[in-house]
Structure formats: structure tokens, C-alpha cells
Amino acid sequence: MPKLLIRYQETGDLHFVTFSCYRRQPHLRRASAKDLFERSLEAMRLRYDFFLCGYVVMPEHVHLLISEPRKAVLAKALQALKVSVAVQQHERPFWQARYYDFNVYTARKRIEKLRYMHNNPVRRGLVARPEDWPWSSFRHYLNGESGTVEIESPWTAMRRDRAGPLPTSLRDVGHPHSVS
């Protein structure tokens, strides 16, 4: 990795992020490790308040298409994610120290990155079709399937629209302490 790596953050762009297990070892080969990664990703999404537009968990690396977090810089949120996974695993060290970050600033590039990550398990010969790999956002895009990790997509927006407007006060949600 270059010593003077320049990252363009706080631009409002999405980020295509890749990070690898230490020395590209398949620390995420077991289904339980990939499931743990998904649970940790969702916990960090909620904690740091970012949108996840896509992801894939491979045996030795991960790809994310992620917004900039509202509650921290991207590097801090990614570090917290990596630590939350590593402390629950037995392999030491678990992750490579750095990550690759590519700013995605057009719809065309967003689609390109989603296709790349969703087809990664197929290109590697792990499955015949992207929908056969459970540890990615592909099935969400295919049919709106909700999984462990909330994906920001047209499906998600449609669900929010159906749910109606968000409540603006305690009275709107029928809270027992509201004043009638």
C-alpha cells in the first residue's frame, strides 16, 4: 500500500470499500463467521448511522458500497466494524490493517460496483448464480428480500412509503405519556 494514500471523504459520495483478512487468509470461510460479519455490519450501521447500498462477504475479503456515516468518519466506522468481528474470532491477527476506498459519484458507477460485488462469488466458482450466495445484498435487489443487514434501495424506500410518514410527536405514536 502507498504511504501517502489520499482518501476523499466528507464529500457526500458513496464509497466502494474493500478490506481483506490478514494475508488474504480465508478467516471468513465458515458460514458462522460470515453470519457474524453481517450481524456486526448491521450493528455498526445503526451505531454510526450510515446507509449500506450493497455488500458481499467472501471467504478472505469483503466489499461494501456505503455512505459516509453521520456519527463519525468512515475510517472510524470501518475500524469499529473490523474490531467487532475480530474480537469474536480465534484467528489473530484477523484483518489487514488498511482498506481500499473508491468514491462512487455517479449512478452508472454505483451499478457497476454492485454488479462487480454481486458476481464475485460466481467468478470465484463458489456458486453458479449470485442469488445462491447468502452473504450479499443480491437477493435484496432481486426481490426485496430483507436480511440481517438493511440495504438502502428502491425496495427499502417503497417499504418506508407504505409505512406512512414518521411520527412527529409522542401523541402521534400513542405514547402512554402523551398529552391528549
Secondary structure, DSSP 8 states (H G I E B T S, - for coil): --TT-----SSS-EEEEEEEBGGG--TT-SHHHHHHHHHHHHHHHHHHT--EEEEEE-SSEEEEEE---SSS-HHHHHHHHHHHHHTTSS-SS-B-S--EEEEE-SHHHHHHHHHHHHHHHHHTTS-SSGGG-SSBSHHHHHH----SS---SHHHHHHHHHH-S---STGGGT-TT---
